[in-house]
Amino acid sequence: MRQLVHFIGMRRSGSHAIINWLQKNAFSDTDKGTAIHFNDVFAPYAVPPRRLRPRDISITSPSSNVLTLLSYEDLPLALIPKLPTVVSEDTILSDSTKHKFLLLRDPFNAFASRLQRLRTAEKEGFVIAMQKQDWPEIAELWKSYAREYLGRTNLIGDKVGFSYNKWFADKGYRDDLLRDHFGREENLDIGIDEVSPHARGSSFDGLSYAGRGREMDTQGRWRHFSNDDFYRNLFRDRELVSLSQEIFGNISGTEQLYGNFGSKERR
């Protein structure tokens, strides 16, 4: 198996946990495969900005089993097909199967994790990429990812929709992903409970749940800000709420965030 995966998602949506799991489970012990991840290969909002070229990450390997994961975060989808790492993907890993995985996490928990991370950074006085983007931009970006996920747009071409919510909660979903896209008939879920140390781990728990990752309340982060006016106002956007419900269904309790204005147009 020689595969190149462009892994596209928004920050604080669980991409590092999923990529870590893919690296550990894409090959069986007998496959003797190599899985390599290049993080944020094009990151104009990074501190400092980052842009890796295909030749910087090209891989030569005698092994027939190589998985290369290139991750992109918070990028406008229309930009993805124009990136050097996409245009020249054969330079990175020739004679390989190419995939684009589009990751989405529900906005209630994704935005809560993002807001928590931003407020921690402000409180502790450190600089992070997310500080360069304003919330209207982030809300519009999430909606564009959701429309692409649903197939209403086709900005990045053939893709695999990847739900963080389902990946976290449903082993059958993880089994299907490995079987359908990596040919693995058995999912050992190696590393499923690890907490990625990238960017200090979880926005809420840091690394305190290391080794017990599935015990984290990743589906209930929104409750932390349920009485926060700034956070609640993010969900005045009727389209955002509608897209979330179409993809993730009703997340019990979140109706309190938009119940008073869910039927009104965004102001």
N, C-alpha and C positions, 0 to 999 in steps of 0.2 A: 504493500500500500504506500503510495506516494501522494500525499494530499497537501494542498495549501488552502487554509481557511482565512478569509477576511472576516474578522469578528467585530461587528459594528453595534455600538450601543451608547447609552448615555451614562454619565458618571453617577455613581451611587446606585447602580442597578444590578449589582452582583456579578459583573463580568469577570472579575479576578477569581472569585470562588468557582465559577463555572469553568474557566480556562484551566485552573489548577486541576479540577476534576477530569476534564478532557485529557490533559496531559498524562494523568495517571491511569486512565481507563481505556484509552483508544487502542492500546495494544495489550495482548495477553502476555504472560510470562514467556511463552514459547515464541512469540512473534519477534522478540528482540528488536523492537522498533525504537525510534528516537522521536521525541516530541519536544519542539522548541517554541517558545513564545517570545515575540518581540512586542513590547508594550508601547502603546501610544505612538505608532510609527510616524504619524503626522499630527502634531499638536500645537497649533498656533496660539492656544491659550495657556500652554505650559509655561512654567517659570524656570529657566528661559524657554522660549519657543523651540520646538523640536521638529525636525523633518529629516527622516532617514531615507536614503536613496536605495533603490534595488540592489546596487552593488555593495552597499554597506551591510546588507542582511542576506546576501545570496549564500546558498548552502551547496556544498559539494559533498556528497556522501556515497560511499560504495554500497550502502544498505538500500534495499528495495523498499524498506519500511521507514518512511520519514513523514512526520506530520509537522508542518510549520503553521503556527498561528500568529497572525498579524492583527493586533487590536487597534481600534479607532474609537475615540470617545468624543461625544458632543459636537460632531461634525455635521454640517448640512448635508443631507443625502445626495443632493445634486452634485456635490463636490467629489463624492467617492469615486465614480467612474473615471474622473480626470486625474486622480492621484498617480504618481509614478509607480507606486507599488502595485497598483491595479493594472495600469496600462502595460507595464512591463513585467507582469507576474510570471511569465515563463523564464525570465532571467533569474528569478528567485528560486524557483523549483521547477525545472523542466520535466516534461513527461509525467505530469502529475494531474490528478483530479482537482478542480478548483471549486470552492464553495464560498458563498457569502452567507454568514449567519447574522440575522438581524434580531438583536436582543431587545426585549421590552419588559419593563416592570410596571405595575400599576402606578399611576401618578400619586395616589394618596401616600403610599409608603416610600416611593422614590423621592418625592418632594420633601417628605419629612426627614429622610436621611440626608438629603442635600442641605436642607435648612439647618439641621443639627450640626453638620460638618462646618458650614459657613459661620455659624455663631460661635462654635468652639475656636475656629481660627481667629475670629475677631477678638474673642476674649483672651486668647493666649498670645496674640500678636504675631502670628506667622502668615505667610503669603501662600495662597493656593490658586490654581488655575480658575476655579469656579468663581472667584471674586471678580473676574473680568467680564462676566456675563450677567445681564440683568434678568429678572424673573419673567417679564413678558417674552423675551427671547427664548428662555428655557421652555415656557409653556407652549409656544409656537413650535419649537423643535420637537417636543414630545408628541404633539398632534401630528406633525409630519411623519414621525416614525410610526405612529399608530395607523395612519392612512396607508403607509407603505406595507405595514404588517398585514393589513386587511386586504391588500391587493387593489385598493382604490387608486393608487399611483404605482408607477413602475420606474422609479428614478435610478435604481441600482441594478436592474435586470434580475435574472434568476436568483432566488434567495431562499433561505430556510428561516421561517419565523421561529423564534426561540423565546418562550415565555419563562421568565425567571420564577414567577409564582408557581407554575406547574413543576418546573425543575426542582424547586426546593421541597415541594410537598408530596410529589408523586413519583415513586420509584418506577412504576410502569412507564411513565413519560420518559424518564432517564434511560430505561431499557430500550425503548423504541428509538431514541436518538442515536444510541450507540449502534444498534443493529442496522438501522436504515441508512446511516451516513458513514459508518466506520466498519461495518461488517462484523461487529462483535455480537455473538449469540449469547454471551454471558456478561452481565454487568456486575462486577464485584463491588462497585461503589467505593473504591479506594479513595481516601482523602475527602469523602463527603462531609466529614465533621471538622475538617480543618478550617481555620479562619485565616484568610490571606493577610499577611503583615503589611501589604502594600497600603500606603497612605494611612498608616496607623490602625489598620483593621476596620472594624465596624464603627460607624459614626456614633453609635450609642454605647456599645459595649467594649470598644477597643479590641484587645486580644484576650479578654477575660474568659471567653467561651472557647478558647483554643482546645481542640479535641472533642468538643461537644457542640459543634456549630448548629446542628439541627434543633438545639434547645433554645436558640435565640428567637425572639418574637419578631421575625422579619416581616410578618404579615400584619403586625399590629403597631408599627411605628407611628402611624397617623394619630394614635390616641395621645401621644406625648404633646401634640400641638392642637388638640381638639378644641381648646379654648383660646387659642392664639389668633387674634384678629387678622394679622398679616397672612398667616397660613390659610385661614378659612377663606379669605378673599381670593385666593388663587383658584378656588373652585366655583367662583361666579361664572366662569367660562362654561357655558352650556355645552359647547361642542366637546370640550375636554372631558367632561363628565360622561357624556353620551358615548364617546369612543372607549372610555375605560369600561363602561358597563357592557358594551358590545364584545370586548375582548376578554375581560376578566369576570364578567358577571357582577352581581351586586355584592360588594364587600360589606358584610353586616356591620352596621353602626355608622358607616361613613355618610349616610344620608343626613346625619345631623350637621355635617359640614356645609351642605348645599341646599338643605331642605327649604330654607326661607327664600331662596332665590334661584333654585335649580331650574325653574321654568322660564326665567327671564333671560334676555339676551345679555351677552357680556357688555359691561360698561367700559 
